[in-house]
Amino acid sequence: MPGLASPSVTQLHDLTALEQAAAVRAGEVSPTELVRHALDRVAALDAGLGAFVTVTPERALAAAAAAEARVRAGGELPPLLGVPTAIKDLNNTAGVRTTFGCPVFADFVPTTDDAVVTKLAAAGTISLGKTNTPEFGFPCYTDNDLVGPARSPWDPQRLAGGSSGGAAVAVAAGMVPFAQGSDGGGSIRIPASVNGLFGIKPTRGRVSNAPFGSDVTGLGTNGPLARTVRDAAAMLDAMAGPVTGDAAWAPPLPPGETFLAAADRPVGRLRIGRALESPMPGAVLQPEVTAALDDAAALLESLGHEVADVPGGLLTPDVLAAFERVWSLSGTLLPVPPERVGELRPLTRELRGRGLALSAQAAMEALTALRLFSRRYVEATDAFDVLLSPVTTMTPRPLGWFDADGDGAADFERQKAYAAFTALYNVTGQPAVSVPLHWTGDGLPVGTMLVGRPADEVTLVALAAQLEQARPWAHRHPPGWHADA
C-alpha cells in the first residue's frame, strides 16, 4: 500500500478514519478495498466480541461502488468518502433491521432514517450494519437476548460498557475506525472508557434527534466513538447541525470553523475543576479509578493548567430521585404490545413499571426539578473552563456482574453505583468526553471525563488533543488487533 501513512502501517485498519479518507481521495485505496477489509475483520472477530446485531455486506459494498463512481467522476467529494463505520441499533436505518436490542423488534425494518444516519451518509461514510446495544438502551452495559453481550476486546470476559457497547467494540477491535453512538446517561463515555477510546457526548441540541428521538427529557444525544481525537472531531462535524422542527439546538460554530480544526488550536491555560461529588450518595472510587483521575490531574497541571477542587454541596438527594423518575419515564413510551411485555428483560420491565406508576404531577415535578438543578449547577461551576471527573467508579465489570440474579431493581442499583458520575451531565446538557489516559496493571483501560461549558465542545476537543499529544494512546491495541482478517 504505497503512500499510506508511515512505514509501520501494514494493514488498512491501522489507518485512522481521516487517513482512510485521504487515501481514497489520493487514489491510494478504493472504498471497496476499505469496506471489504472491514467486513473481513467483522467476520473474523465479531463472533467472540459481540459488536454487531446485524451486518449488511451487500448494502455496504453497493455504497462503496457508488463512492468509487464519485471519485472517478471528479469534483468536490464529501470529507469522509469511503470510510467504513456502523450505526447503533437504537437508531432507525431505512431498509435495515433495527431491533433496539429487543426480541419484540427482531424483525422490524424502518422506512425512515434517523437524521444522524442521513448526515453520516452525506459525509461519505459507509455503514457495515447495526451495532450491539442493550434493550432500548437502558443499561450502562451491553447485553440482550438477540446476540448476547458486547465484550471488551481487552478482556472478553468483561462487559464492553453501554449502551453504545457494540459501537465501542467495533472501533477498539479495528473493525471500523469510528462509529456512531448515543448517550442518555453515559452511554458513549462509559464504553469509551472501558475500551480505551475517545468518545464525545455533545452538548444538548448539537446533534439532531430527528425524526423520532424524544426531546421531552433532554437527556439523550448522538455522538462519536473513535481511536483519535481528530477522528472523533471529524465525525462530530459530520453529525452536527439542527433539523427543522428540533426542540433544541446548540449555536453553530462561527463561519469557517470546525471541530476538527479545534484539535489543532492552542488551548491556552485553563482553570479545571475536579468534580468528585456524585448524585449517588456514598459513591466510592476503586483505587485504579482514583489513580487514573489523579494521573490526569497531574498531567493537566504539567501542561500548565490550574486544577482545583469544585466546592461540594451542589448535589442533594432529590436530584438523584428526580433523575430516576425521569429515566423511568422513557419506559412508558416503549411501543411494546401488552401481550408481549413478558418478553422484556427484568430491568426493562422494572423501569417501565416505575414509569407507568408515576402520576402526571410527579412526572412534571421531576422534570422541573432537573431543569432548576441544571441552572444552579452550571452557574455554580461557571468559574471553571473545564471539569474533571471519573467516568465510572470501578474498572470494567465481568460478564453477568449486573444482572446474573435476574432482579431488575438490583440490576439498576448496581448500575447507579458503577455509573455514578456520567448522568449528571446529561441532566445539565453540557458536552463531555472520555479520554483514555490510564491502563491498569493487567491491561484494562480506565478513561477520565472532561466536561465543558454548555455548547463548548471546541475547548474539550482542543484540550483532549493536547492530552493526546502529551500522552499518545492510539498505538495501544487489544489482543487480536494484528490478526489476519
C-alpha positions in Angstrom: 0.0 0.0 0.0 2.4 2.7 -1.2 1.9 6.1 0.3 -0.3 5.0 3.2 0.9 6.9 6.2 4.1 5.7 7.9 6.2 2.6 7.0 4.9 0.9 10.2 1.4 0.8 8.8 0.9 -2.7 7.4 -2.9 -3.1 7.4 -5.8 -0.9 6.4 -7.3 -0.9 9.8 -4.1 0.7 11.2 -5.2 3.8 9.4 -7.3 6.4 11.1 -10.6 7.5 9.6 -9.0 10.7 8.3 -6.1 8.7 6.8 -8.5 6.4 5.1 -10.5 9.3 3.6 -7.2 10.9 2.4 -6.1 7.7 0.8 -9.4 7.4 -1.1 -9.1 10.9 -2.4 -5.5 10.3 -3.4 -6.4 7.1 -5.2 -4.2 5.0 -3.0 -7.0 2.8 -1.8 -10.6 2.3 -3.0 -13.7 2.4 -0.9 -14.4 -1.2 -1.9 -11.0 -2.3 -0.5 -11.7 -0.5 2.7 -15.2 -2.0 3.1 -14.1 -5.5 2.2 -11.2 -5.3 4.7 -13.6 -4.0 7.4 -16.1 -6.8 6.6 -13.4 -9.3 6.8 -12.4 -8.0 10.3 -16.1 -8.3 11.4 -16.2 -11.9 10.1 -13.0 -12.9 11.8 -13.6 -11.2 15.2 -17.2 -10.5 15.9 -18.3 -14.0 17.0 -16.1 -13.7 20.0 -16.8 -10.0 20.8 -20.5 -9.2 20.0 -20.1 -5.9 18.3 -22.9 -6.3 15.8 -26.5 -7.3 15.8 -26.9 -7.0 12.0 -24.2 -6.9 9.3 -25.2 -5.6 5.8 -22.3 -6.6 3.4 -24.3 -6.2 0.2 -25.6 -2.8 1.1 -22.1 -1.7 2.2 -20.4 -2.9 -0.9 -23.0 -1.2 -3.1 -22.3 2.0 -1.3 -18.6 1.5 -1.8 -19.2 1.0 -5.5 -21.2 4.3 -5.6 -18.4 6.1 -3.8 -15.9 4.8 -6.3 -18.0 6.2 -9.1 -18.0 9.6 -7.4 -14.2 9.5 -7.2 -13.9 8.7 -10.9 -16.4 11.5 -11.8 -14.2 14.0 -10.1 -15.4 17.2 -8.5 -15.8 18.0 -4.8 -16.0 14.9 -2.6 -17.5 14.5 0.8 -14.9 14.7 3.6 -15.2 11.1 4.7 -15.9 9.4 1.5 -15.5 5.6 1.6 -14.7 5.3 5.3 -16.4 2.3 7.0 -18.5 3.0 10.1 -21.5 1.5 11.8 -24.8 2.7 13.3 -26.1 1.8 16.7 -29.1 -0.4 16.8 -31.1 2.2 18.6 -31.1 4.4 15.5 -33.6 3.9 12.7 -32.0 2.9 9.4 -34.3 2.7 6.4 -34.3 -0.7 4.9 -32.1 -2.3 7.6 -33.3 -4.3 10.5 -33.4 -2.2 13.6 -34.1 -4.1 16.8 -33.5 -1.7 19.7 -31.8 -4.7 21.3 -35.2 -6.3 21.9 -36.6 -9.6 20.6 -40.0 -8.0 20.2 -38.5 -6.0 17.4 -36.3 -8.7 16.0 -37.9 -8.3 12.5 -38.6 -4.6 12.5 -37.3 -2.7 9.4 -37.8 1.0 9.4 -38.7 3.0 6.3 -37.1 6.2 7.5 -33.5 7.1 8.6 -32.7 9.0 11.7 -31.2 12.4 10.9 -27.8 11.3 12.2 -27.8 8.3 9.8 -28.6 10.6 6.9 -25.9 13.1 7.9 -23.2 10.4 8.2 -24.1 9.0 4.8 -24.0 12.5 3.3 -20.4 12.9 4.7 -19.5 9.8 2.7 -19.2 7.2 5.4 -20.4 3.7 4.7 -22.2 1.7 7.4 -21.4 -2.0 7.7 -24.6 -2.6 9.8 -26.1 -2.1 13.2 -24.0 -2.3 16.4 -25.0 -4.2 19.6 -27.0 -2.3 22.2 -28.9 -3.4 25.3 -32.7 -3.5 25.3 -33.9 0.1 24.4 -30.5 1.4 25.6 -31.5 1.4 29.3 -28.4 -0.2 30.9 -24.8 1.1 31.2 -23.6 -2.3 29.9 -24.5 -4.1 26.6 -26.3 -7.4 26.7 -29.5 -8.6 25.1 -31.5 -11.7 24.2 -30.7 -11.4 20.5 -26.9 -11.7 20.3 -25.7 -11.7 23.9 -23.1 -9.4 25.4 -20.7 -7.0 23.8 -17.3 -8.0 25.2 -14.3 -5.8 25.7 -11.6 -6.8 23.3 -9.1 -6.1 26.0 -10.6 -8.9 28.1 -13.6 -10.7 26.5 -14.6 -11.9 30.0 -15.5 -8.3 30.7 -18.5 -6.3 29.6 -17.8 -3.6 27.0 -20.0 -0.9 28.7 -23.1 0.5 27.3 -25.4 1.3 25.9 -23.0 2.0 22.9 -21.0 -1.1 23.7 -21.2 -2.6 20.3 -20.0 0.6 18.6 -17.1 0.8 21.0 -16.0 -2.8 20.4 -16.2 -2.4 16.7 -13.8 0.6 16.9 -11.5 -0.8 19.6 -11.1 -4.1 17.8 -10.3 -2.4 14.5 -13.4 -3.4 12.6 -14.2 0.3 11.8 -12.1 3.4 12.6 -15.0 5.3 14.2 -18.7 4.6 15.0 -21.8 6.4 16.0 -23.1 6.1 19.5 -25.7 7.7 21.7 -25.6 8.9 25.3 -28.6 9.4 27.7 -26.8 8.8 30.9 -23.2 7.9 30.0 -23.7 5.6 27.1 -20.9 7.0 24.9 -18.4 7.9 27.7 -18.7 4.5 29.6 -17.9 2.2 26.6 -15.2 4.7 25.5 -13.6 4.4 29.0 -13.9 0.6 29.1 -12.5 0.1 25.6 -9.6 2.7 25.5 -11.3 5.1 23.1 -12.1 8.8 22.9 -15.8 9.5 23.0 -17.8 12.7 22.8 -21.2 13.3 24.3 -22.1 16.6 22.5 -23.9 19.5 24.2 -27.7 19.3 24.1 -29.0 20.2 20.7 -25.7 19.9 18.9 -26.8 16.8 17.0 -30.4 16.4 16.0 -32.5 13.5 17.4 -35.0 13.8 14.4 -37.4 12.5 13.4 -38.4 10.2 16.3 -35.9 10.8 19.1 -37.5 12.1 22.2 -36.6 15.6 23.3 -39.0 15.5 26.2 -36.4 14.7 28.8 -33.5 16.3 27.0 -31.1 13.6 28.3 -30.1 11.8 25.1 -27.9 12.8 22.2 -25.9 11.1 19.4 -22.1 11.3 19.3 -18.9 9.7 18.0 -16.6 7.0 19.4 -13.1 6.9 17.8 -9.5 5.9 18.5 -8.2 9.5 18.0 -9.4 13.0 18.9 -9.2 14.1 15.3 -11.3 11.3 14.0 -14.0 11.9 16.7 -14.0 15.6 15.9 -14.4 14.9 12.1 -17.3 12.6 12.9 -18.9 15.3 15.1 -18.6 17.8 12.2 -20.5 15.3 10.1 -23.2 14.7 12.7 -23.7 18.3 13.9 -26.5 20.7 13.0 -30.2 21.1 13.6 -33.0 19.7 11.6 -36.1 21.8 11.0 -38.6 21.1 13.9 -36.0 20.3 16.5 -37.0 21.3 20.0 -33.5 22.5 20.9 -30.3 23.4 19.0 -26.8 24.5 20.0 -25.4 27.7 18.5 -23.4 26.9 15.4 -19.7 27.3 15.2 -18.5 30.6 13.7 -18.4 30.5 9.8 -15.4 28.5 8.6 -14.7 26.9 11.9 -14.9 23.1 12.6 -14.5 20.8 15.5 -11.6 19.1 13.5 -9.8 22.4 13.3 -10.2 22.8 17.1 -7.9 19.8 17.5 -5.1 21.9 16.1 -5.9 25.0 18.1 -3.7 26.1 21.0 -5.8 25.7 24.1 -4.1 28.2 26.4 -4.1 28.0 30.2 -7.4 26.6 31.6 -8.9 26.6 35.0 -10.0 23.0 35.6 -12.3 22.0 38.4 -12.0 18.5 39.9 -15.6 17.4 40.4 -15.9 14.5 42.8 -19.4 15.0 44.1 -21.8 12.4 42.7 -25.6 12.4 42.7 -25.3 8.9 44.0 -24.8 9.0 47.8 -21.8 7.1 49.0 -20.2 6.6 45.7 -16.7 5.2 46.2 -13.9 5.0 43.7 -11.8 1.9 43.3 -8.1 2.6 43.7 -7.4 2.2 40.0 -10.1 4.8 39.1 -8.6 7.2 41.7 -5.2 6.6 40.2 -6.5 7.4 36.8 -8.1 10.6 38.0 -5.0 11.7 39.9 -2.8 10.9 36.9 -5.0 13.0 34.6 -4.9 15.9 37.1 -1.1 15.7 37.3 -0.8 15.6 33.5 -3.1 18.7 33.2 -1.0 20.6 35.7 2.2 19.6 33.9 0.8 21.1 30.8 0.3 24.5 32.5 -3.4 24.2 33.6 -4.7 25.1 37.0 -6.5 22.2 38.7 -8.7 23.0 41.8 -11.5 21.1 43.6 -15.1 22.1 42.8 -16.8 23.0 46.1 -19.1 20.4 47.5 -22.8 20.8 48.4 -24.1 21.3 44.9 -25.9 18.0 44.8 -28.7 16.9 47.0 -30.6 13.5 47.2 -33.6 15.0 45.5 -31.5 15.3 42.3 -31.0 11.5 42.1 -34.6 10.9 42.9 -35.8 13.2 40.1 -33.4 11.7 37.6 -34.6 8.2 38.4 -38.2 9.2 37.8 -37.3 11.0 34.5 -35.2 8.0 33.4 -38.1 5.6 34.0 -40.5 7.9 32.0 -38.8 6.7 28.9 -40.0 3.2 29.6 -43.6 4.4 29.3 -43.1 5.3 25.7 -41.9 1.8 24.6 -44.2 0.6 21.7 -44.4 -2.9 23.1 -47.8 -4.7 22.8 -49.2 -5.5 26.3 -49.3 -9.2 25.5 -45.5 -9.1 24.8 -44.4 -7.2 27.9 -43.3 -10.5 29.5 -40.7 -10.9 26.8 -38.8 -7.9 28.1 -35.8 -8.2 30.3 -36.2 -7.7 34.1 -34.6 -4.3 34.1 -36.8 -3.0 31.2 -39.9 -4.3 33.0 -38.8 -2.7 36.2 -38.2 0.7 34.7 -41.3 0.5 32.6 -43.4 -0.3 35.7 -41.9 2.6 37.6 -42.6 5.0 34.8 -46.2 3.9 34.4 -46.8 4.2 38.2 -45.9 7.9 38.1 -48.7 10.4 38.2 -48.6 13.3 35.7 -47.9 15.7 38.6 -44.9 13.6 39.8 -43.5 13.4 36.3 -43.7 17.2 35.8 -42.2 17.8 39.2 -39.3 15.6 38.4 -38.7 17.2 35.0 -38.9 20.7 36.6 -36.6 19.7 39.4 -33.9 18.7 36.9 -34.2 21.9 34.9 -33.9 24.0 38.0 -31.0 22.0 39.3 -29.2 22.3 35.9 -29.3 26.1 36.0 -27.9 26.1 39.6 -25.1 23.7 38.8 -24.0 25.4 35.6 -24.0 28.8 37.4 -22.1 27.3 40.4 -19.3 25.8 38.2 -19.0 28.6 35.6 -15.7 29.8 37.1 -14.1 26.7 35.7 -13.3 26.3 32.0 -13.5 22.5 32.2 -14.5 20.0 34.9 -12.5 16.8 35.6 -14.4 13.8 36.9 -14.4 10.0 36.9 -16.4 8.1 34.2 -17.1 5.1 36.3 -16.4 4.2 39.9 -15.0 0.8 39.0 -12.8 -1.0 36.5 -14.6 -2.9 33.7 -17.1 -5.3 35.1 -17.1 -9.1 34.5 -19.8 -10.7 32.4 -23.1 -11.1 34.4 -22.0 -8.7 37.1 -25.0 -6.5 36.8 -27.9 -8.9 36.1 -26.9 -12.5 36.9 -29.6 -12.8 39.6 -32.4 -11.7 37.3 -33.6 -9.0 39.6 -34.3 -5.8 37.6 -34.3 -3.5 40.7 -31.0 -4.9 42.0 -29.5 -4.5 38.5 -30.4 -0.8 38.5 -28.9 -0.3 41.9 -25.6 -1.8 40.7 -25.6 0.4 37.7 -26.1 3.5 39.9 -23.1 2.5 41.9 -21.0 1.9 38.8 -22.0 4.9 36.7 -22.3 7.4 39.5 -21.0 10.5 37.7 -21.9 10.5 34.0 -25.7 11.1 34.0 -25.2 14.4 35.8 -24.0 16.0 32.6 -26.9 14.6 30.6 -29.1 16.4 33.1 -27.2 19.7 32.6 -26.8 19.2 28.9 -23.1 20.1 29.0 -20.7 18.5 26.5 -18.5 15.8 28.0 -15.8 13.4 26.7 -13.9 10.3 28.0 -10.2 10.4 27.4 -8.2 7.2 27.5 -5.1 8.1 29.6 -4.8 5.2 32.0 -4.4 1.4 31.8 -4.5 -0.9 34.9 -1.6 -3.2 35.7 -3.5 -6.1 34.0 -4.0 -4.1 30.8 -7.6 -2.7 31.2 -8.4 0.9 30.1 -9.8 3.4 32.5 -11.0 6.6 31.0 -11.3 10.1 32.6 -14.1 12.5 31.9 -13.7 16.1 30.9 -16.8 18.4 30.9 -17.2 21.7 29.1 -19.3 24.7 29.5 -22.6 24.5 27.6 -22.1 24.4 23.8 -18.3 24.5 24.2 -17.1 21.3 22.6 -14.3 23.3 21.0 -12.4 23.7 24.2 -12.9 20.0 25.1 -11.6 18.9 21.6 -8.6 21.3 21.9 -7.7 20.1 25.4 -8.2 16.4 24.6 -5.9 16.9 21.5 -3.3 18.4 23.8 -3.5 15.5 26.2 -3.3 13.0 23.3 -0.1 14.7 22.0 1.4 14.6 25.5 0.3 11.0 26.3 -0.5 9.2 23.0 -2.8 6.3 23.2 -3.7 5.3 19.6 -0.8 2.9 19.4 -2.3 0.8 22.2 -4.2 -2.1 20.7 -6.1 -5.0 22.3 -5.2 -8.7 21.6 -6.4 -9.6 18.1 -5.6 -6.3 16.5 -2.9 -7.8 14.3 -5.0 -10.9 13.5 -5.3 -11.6 9.8 -8.8 -10.7 8.6 
